Amino acid sequence: MKNVSSQFPFSEGVARSDGVVKEINDMTDYDKLAALAVNCGFTHAAPLDVSTLSFMQEVRDMCNADQCDRYNTSWSCPPACATLEEMRVMVGKYSGGILVQTVGEIEDSYDWEGIMETGARQKKNFAQMWSELEKQYGSVLAMGTGSCRLCESCTYPDEPCRFPDRMEVSMEACGLFVSKVCADNGLAYNYGPNRIAFTSCFLVG
């Protein structure tokens, strides 16, 4: 069985990749989440402390500066997606969750084929785990990687989203600094010059 990058708790707590032992709330079964992450194809995972999620205007400002060419072109991206305050309210309904990553090998930072291939694997793994979590928990808050690509052409802004229950909104679009979220939860973000990592998360419970 493939290993994920963090140990998940059996009783007392969880040993994080930074060596810190963190007491956690047993309301969420992290062992089950970890096993599911492995089965869905993710290469790394860590338990997610909901209290570490800080939705920041600075991240939205990066979108507003059009650092991503998807700004104002998709229902899954600002300004169409949920506001920062709406995200804070939604997150408050959940007791815990999991960070998941797909890490791939690339030749260099210009290896777009390798980057895209790893990104596609992340989206495939994400969709599979989302579906499985809904079967087990019912209510799931999923925050993905990159803009939603379910449709070849988004209906924004003229028509409603075709698949609102499956639209993938990225962690960044929600206002999260992904590197900070990873650091706050003991999960690596940078795996070296010849690797690329895509990070997503799920909240349950």
C-alpha positions in Angstrom: 0.0 0.0 0.0 1.4 3.4 -1.0 2.3 5.7 1.9 1.2 9.3 2.3 3.5 12.0 3.7 2.0 12.3 7.2 0.9 9.8 9.8 -2.7 9.9 10.8 -4.0 9.5 14.4 -5.1 6.3 16.0 -5.9 7.7 19.5 -3.7 10.4 21.0 -2.7 12.7 18.2 -1.0 13.0 14.8 2.7 13.1 14.1 3.2 15.8 11.4 6.0 15.9 8.9 7.7 18.8 10.9 8.0 16.5 13.9 5.2 18.3 16.0 2.6 16.1 17.7 -0.7 17.9 17.5 -3.8 17.0 19.5 -6.8 16.7 17.2 -10.5 16.4 17.5 -11.7 12.8 17.1 -15.0 14.0 15.5 -13.4 13.3 12.1 -12.0 9.9 11.3 -8.6 10.9 9.8 -7.5 7.3 9.4 -10.4 6.7 7.0 -9.6 9.9 5.1 -5.9 9.0 4.7 -6.8 5.5 3.4 -9.2 7.0 0.9 -6.6 9.6 -0.2 -4.2 6.8 -1.0 -6.9 4.8 -2.8 -7.8 7.8 -4.9 -4.2 8.2 -6.1 -2.9 11.1 -4.1 0.8 10.9 -3.2 0.8 13.1 -0.1 -1.8 14.0 2.6 -2.1 15.6 6.0 -4.9 16.3 8.5 -6.3 19.8 8.1 -7.0 22.0 11.1 -10.0 24.1 10.1 -8.8 26.9 12.5 -5.7 27.5 10.2 -7.8 28.5 7.2 -7.5 32.3 6.8 -9.4 33.7 3.8 -7.3 36.7 2.7 -8.1 39.7 0.5 -4.5 39.7 -0.6 -5.0 36.4 -2.4 -8.1 37.7 -4.1 -6.1 40.8 -5.1 -3.7 38.5 -7.0 -6.7 37.3 -9.0 -7.9 40.9 -9.5 -4.5 41.8 -10.9 -5.2 39.1 -13.5 -2.2 37.0 -12.5 -4.4 34.2 -13.7 -6.1 34.5 -17.1 -9.3 32.9 -15.7 -10.3 36.0 -13.6 -13.8 37.1 -14.5 -14.2 34.3 -17.1 -15.5 31.5 -15.0 -18.2 30.8 -12.3 -15.4 29.1 -10.3 -13.2 32.2 -10.1 -13.4 35.7 -8.7 -15.5 37.7 -8.8 -18.2 35.1 -9.4 -17.2 32.6 -6.7 -18.1 32.9 -3.0 -17.0 36.0 -1.1 -14.4 35.8 1.7 -17.1 36.2 4.3 -19.3 33.5 2.7 -16.3 31.2 2.8 -15.7 31.9 6.5 -19.4 31.0 7.2 -19.2 27.8 5.2 -16.0 26.6 6.8 -17.4 27.2 10.2 -19.9 24.3 9.6 -17.1 21.7 9.5 -15.0 20.1 12.3 -12.0 18.9 10.3 -10.6 17.8 7.0 -7.7 16.7 4.9 -5.1 18.2 2.6 -4.3 16.1 -0.4 -1.5 16.5 -3.0 -0.4 15.0 -6.3 3.3 15.4 -6.8 4.9 14.7 -10.2 8.4 14.7 -11.8 9.2 17.4 -14.3 12.3 18.0 -16.4 12.4 21.7 -15.4 10.1 24.7 -14.8 9.3 24.9 -18.6 8.2 21.2 -18.8 4.6 22.2 -19.5 3.7 18.7 -20.6 4.8 17.3 -17.2 3.1 20.0 -15.3 -0.2 19.6 -17.2 -0.1 15.8 -16.8 0.4 16.1 -13.0 -2.4 18.7 -12.8 -4.7 16.4 -14.7 -4.0 13.5 -12.3 -4.7 15.9 -9.4 -8.1 16.8 -10.9 -8.9 13.1 -11.5 -7.9 12.1 -8.0 -9.9 15.1 -6.6 -13.1 14.2 -8.4 -12.9 10.6 -7.3 -12.3 11.5 -3.6 -15.0 14.1 -3.6 -17.5 11.6 -4.9 -16.5 9.0 -2.3 -16.6 11.5 0.6 -20.1 12.5 -0.3 -21.2 8.9 -0.1 -19.6 8.6 3.4 -20.3 12.0 4.9 -23.0 13.6 2.9 -21.9 17.2 3.4 -18.4 18.0 2.0 -16.7 21.3 1.3 -14.2 20.7 -1.5 -11.6 23.2 -2.5 -9.5 22.2 -5.5 -6.6 23.2 -7.8 -6.8 25.7 -10.6 -9.9 26.8 -12.4 -12.8 24.4 -13.0 -12.4 22.6 -16.3 -15.6 20.4 -16.4 -16.9 22.2 -19.4 -15.0 23.1 -22.6 -16.5 26.6 -22.4 -17.9 28.1 -19.2 -21.4 29.6 -19.4 -20.2 32.7 -17.3 -21.6 35.3 -17.2 -24.6 34.7 -19.5 -26.1 31.5 -18.2 -26.0 29.7 -14.9 -23.4 27.0 -14.2 -24.3 23.7 -15.8 -22.9 21.7 -12.9 -23.0 23.8 -9.7 -22.7 20.8 -7.5 -19.5 19.7 -9.2 -17.9 23.0 -10.0 -14.3 22.9 -8.8 -13.3 26.1 -7.0 -9.6 26.4 -6.2 -8.1 27.1 -2.7 -6.6 30.3 -4.1 -9.9 31.4 -5.6 -11.4 30.9 -2.1 -8.8 33.3 -0.7 -6.3 30.9 0.8 -2.5 31.1 0.6 -1.9 27.4 -0.2 1.7 27.4 0.9 0.7 28.9 4.3 -2.1 26.3 4.7 0.4 23.5 4.0 3.0 25.0 6.5 0.4 25.5 9.2 -0.6 21.8 8.9 2.8 20.2 8.6 2.6 19.3 4.9 5.4 20.2 2.4 4.6 22.6 -0.4 7.9 22.6 -2.4 9.4 19.3 -3.3 12.5 20.5 -5.2 13.3 21.9 -8.7 12.3 18.8 -10.6 9.0 18.2 -8.9 5.6 19.9 -9.1 2.9 19.7 -6.5 -0.8 20.4 -6.7 -2.7 20.8 -3.5 -6.4 20.6 -2.7 -8.5 20.0 0.5 -11.7 18.6 1.8 -13.7 19.6 4.9 -16.0 17.0 6.5 -17.7 16.3 9.8 
